[in-house]
Amino acid sequence: MQLQQTIRKSYSFEGKGLHTGKVAKMVLKPAPEDTGIIFKRTDIGGDAIVEALAENVSNTARSTTISNGEVSVSTIEHLLSALTGMGVDNVIVEIDNVEVPIMDGSARPYVEAIWNDGLEVQDAPRRYITLDRTIEVVNEEKGSVVRIEPAEEFSYDIKIDFNSKVLGVQHACWNPSVVYASEIGSCRTFVFFHELEYLFNNNLVKGGDIDNAIVIVEHPVTPEQVGRLSRLFDVPALEVCENGYLNNLNLHFENECARHKLLDLIGDLRLSGGFLKAKVTAERAGHGINTAAAKQVRASLKSNN
């Protein structure tokens, strides 16, 4: 029988949010059995709490936001992914601003903190989420699908296809034979060069820079475009390289972008309320369809109670 687990001690993180650019201080704290994952906005007050559950999702534009009334926390997916990948059932997340720090664009900082100390085993059985039927969410316009099928053990498989010459079609998977900490947690978020000006102009990726995102250069760019983005990133010189990645970036894995989308999928599906014991298959998935699938899981569980 698998028992619930929490972290052994508190961990502090500080950094800017990817989309807001606002600096936040965040502390992960151990929590009692059956707490789940709870966010507390310490800048608002002691009662400013929002649970990491799919019914609280309020926005999925380029990241996942959860809200409870006026209390919101955004870009939660990397942290939720790390907690899931490392086997954490219960934790309280205190944060003094609206957005979780992006750190290096992956889940690595959280993974390393937890890995170094291990986990505290608790005196209650883990509540696995099991299904009695298949759940499938399809977005025909985007060609996206997330399918969650009943299974004896968990498995996640994802395919990404952005019609990109640089990325091609990529696959990634997570199951009991894949070590999350070393094979998924370090994989960074990514963006296409041609999207950046649009995102900046729409008040997104204000905290983005070449240290927290893989920038993919798909189309020929002009010196003027490079100059504008150098100023936006506040980087003296950006270099567009032949490998298709800005500033000759070295990838952690050949399919790092697919692995990051897998990282996001794991985090978003944690909003189903716990650890899925299911076969998850996804294609061209993003936060919108991921969290829609998590909502259907939650609805299925309620209908069975």
N, C-alpha and C positions, 0 to 999 in steps of 0.2 A: 504493500500500500504506500503510495506516494503521499508524504506529509507536506503541509504548507510551509512556506519559507519567507523570511523577511531578511533585510540587510542587517549586518552585525553592528553597524554604527552609522552615524550621519556623515554625509558627503556634501561638500559645497562646490558649486560651480558658478562662474560669472562670465558673461559675454554678451555680445549684441545679438539681437534677433535678426534672422535672415531677411524678413520682410519689413519690419518696422524700423530696424536699425537701432532700436532702444536697448540700452544695457540693462540686463536683469541679473539679480543674484538669486540663486536657486539652491535649496537644501533638500536632499533626500533624507528622510528619517524612517527608522524602523517603525512598524505598525503591528498591532495585535492581529490575531487570527481573524479571518473573515472580514477584514477591512477592505480588501481590494486596493485599488489605486485611487487616491484622493488628492486633488490639487487644492491648495489654500493660497489665496492672494493676500499676502501679509500687508501689502500697501493699502488695501481696502478695509480690512478689519478681520476680527477673529471668526466671524460667521461667513466670510466670503469663501465658500467651498463649492467645488464642482467635482462630481464623480466622473471617472473615466469610463463612461458608458455610451453606447451608440445613440441612445435617445437624447443625449445632450449635445450631439454634434450640431453646430450652428453655421459652419462655413467650411468649404473644401476647395477654395481657390488657391491652388499651388501649395497648400498645406492643410492640416486638419485642426480645426478650432472646436473646442467644447465650451458650452455656456450654461449658466444657471442664473436666470434673470439677468442682472447687469454684470455678473461675474463671468469673465471669459479668460481662457488660456489658449494660446495658439501655437502651432507648430509643435504638437505634442508627440508626433508619430515616431521620431527617432528614439526618444526616451522610452516610450511604451514598447518599442521593438526591443531595446536593450533589456528591459525588465523581463520581457517574455523570453527572449533568447537565453537569459541567464537564470531563468527559473524562479523569479521573484513573484510571489503571490500578493504580498501586502506591503504597501509603502505609502507614506505621506509626503507629498511634494510641496514644499513651501516656496513661493516665488513672489518677488516684489514688483513685478511688471507683467504686461499682458502676453509676452512671447517668450517661450523657452529659448535659451541661448543656442545658436546654431553650432558653436564650437568649431570643429574642423569639417562640418558637413556630413559627418557619419555618427554612429553610436559609440565609437571607440572610447571617448573619455569616460562614459558611464560603465562600459564593459570593463575597462582596466581598473577602475575604482572598486567595483564589486568583486572582480576576479582576485585582487590582491588579498582580500580579507575573507572571502568565502561567504556563505550564507548561514543564517540562524534557522535551524529546523524547529518548527512549531508543533504544538500538540493538537493538531486537527488535520483531518484528511483533506488533500487537495480536491477541489470541486471541479472536475473536468466537465467541459461542455460537450455533450454528445447529441447527435441528431437522429431522428427516426425517419427522416426523408431528405432528399437532395434539395438544396437551395441553389438557385441559379439567377443571377442578375445580368442582364444584357443591355448594352447601349449600342443599338444598331448604327447610329450616326457615327460613333467613334470606332466601331468595330471592337468594342471592349466586352469582356465577359469575366465574371467571377463565379466559379461553381464550387460548392461545398457539399461533399458527400459523406455519409456515415462511414466510419472506418474504425478499426481496432487500435490504430496508432496514428499520430499526426504525420502529414506530409504536405509540403507546399511546393508547387511547381509554377513557374511564371515564364511567359514569353513576352519579349518586347520587340516592337517593330515600328520605328518612326520614319520609315522610308528614307533612311539615312545611309549614305555611302560610307560614312565613317564608322558608324555603329554596326550596320548590317542587322540581321535578325539574331537576337541573343536569348539564351535560356539560363535559368538559375533554379536551384532547388534547395529545400531545407527539410530534413527528416532526422530521425535519431542517429544516423550515421554521419551527419554533417555537424561539425563543431561551430556553433554560431559565433563564438568569440573571435576565432581566427579566420573564418571563411565568409562571414556576412557582416559582422559588426563594424568592420573598418571601412566599408565601402561608402564612398562619398556621393552626395547629391550632385546632379548635373543639370546643365542648361545649354541651349543652343545659342551661339553668338548672335544670330539674327533675331532672337527673342528679347535680348537684353534691353534695348532702348524702349521697346513697348512696355516691358515690365517696370522699368524705372519710371516711365511716364504715367503708369497706372498705380503708383505708390506701392509697388512690390519690390522685393529684393533690395531694399534700401541698405541692408546690412551685408549684402553679397560682396565678395571679393575673391581674388584668385587663390586665397588660402582656405576657403570653405566651400568651393564648388569646382567641379570639372566643367570647363567651358569647351563645347564642341563647335568647331568651325566647319560648317557644312558647305557654305557658298563662298565664292570669291568676295573679298571685302576691300574697301578702299582705304587709303591712308587717313581720310577724313573720319571714317567710321571708327577706325582704331584710335584716333586721337580723341574723339568724343568719349569713347568708353574708357580710355586711360584717365580722363578727367573725372568721369563718374565713379570709377573704382579708386580714384586717387592713387594711381600707380604711374610712376614716371614713364614707363615704356612697356607696352604690351607687344608680345611677339607672336605673330600667327605662323605656326610651323607646319611643315609638310605632313606631320603625322595626324593632322586634323584636330589637335588639342592645343588650346592657347598656352603659350609660354612653355611649349615642349614638355608638357606634364607627363610624368611617369605613372601609369596605372598600377593599382595594387593587384588587379587581375585583368586578364584580357576581356572578360565580361563583367567588369566592375559596375557598369551602368545597370545591367540586368540584376545584379546582386543588390544594388541599392534599391531598385524597385521592389525586390523581394523583401528587403529590410522594411520599406514603407508598408508593404502588404501585411507583414507580421504585426507591425505596430498598430495599424488601423483595425485589424481584426481582433486585437486585444480588447477593443471596445465592445466586443460581444460579452465581456464580463469575466473572462478567465481564459483558461488554456483549452483551445479547441482540440478535441480528439476526432479528427476528420481529415479527409483528403481534399485539399484546396488546389484548384487549378485556375490560373488566371492568364488572360491575354490582353495586352494593351491596357492594363489596369492603371487606375489613378485613385486619388483620395476619394473622389465622389462615388465611384462604383464600389470601392473597398468598404466605405462606411455604410453604403446602402445595403451591402451584403451583411455587415455586422448588425444592422438594424433588423434585417429579416431573421437572423439567428435569434436575436433578443425576442422578437415577436413570436417566433416558433416556441421558444422556451416558455413564455408566458401562457401561450395557448394550451400547453401540455400540463400546466399546473392547476 
